[in-house]
């Protein structure tokens, strides 16, 4: 898996052509049609005060998304847990992603992808909430402009 280094990720991402972005942006229509990204069964009570919490089972499009973001690559090696600005952007349902550059959008994608490794379901949740779709559409808008 290729990961971009903090010292040159902006230069690398800004050098990508529309063709480089195509596999990721081609997911937009399918994401728009997908109703559920998380297929996880409900938490099950197995005994008094004892629950079975299943792992998150995500829709196949989430796995394809992961393959593509590593293949391009747009995943960045940086301190995503300490990135308060990113947390604020992701937590604001009305945030206008067109106000940030593409490398910053890639940092947001990185934060969701990396966080999902520690907290199962974070990435599926970002899909469910429409954040990933908004970010991808914003990347597409910026590439057209």
Steps between C-alpha positions, in 0.01 A plus 500: 500500500641833396475785746603858427765660719431823689784687330368465144133393509369836375731503201418138417121542533503824300687320219223243445309527174125461455573147376678421829189607691253320269482167689404682819263750343333226297365369832281810548190374311515166680543666839200721425287192428615306808257518790696313766877480542504308826351151502587430863245290689348649814667463837374180657421446867648159586457509878404749766730800453700309236488604137644368179625794296571386142770646280389752243410340167524764231356519153730387217534858369683596821760229431542621142540857628778380735680318219485810280618755759806287570563427130494862377643567783332776703552362852744724687733413787424776752379548858130462422396438865645839595345687205234709676419703188406181316281386788316834487449476123375141517270578790330796331213361291481829309873530429573616144774269374548727199675744736799269549757371253520143372797399721297602807207294373743207474605559860134470601465175305820377666362581846183299435690206350762487776250555780293209367794269571459577871125559519314262275225676307641853487546492123157344438357773723668768288336343195162478677517866605585606144840644591699281260259582216530874573880476501509308170260743333712789624814341354315455170387866508852621563642292216246646257564858609 
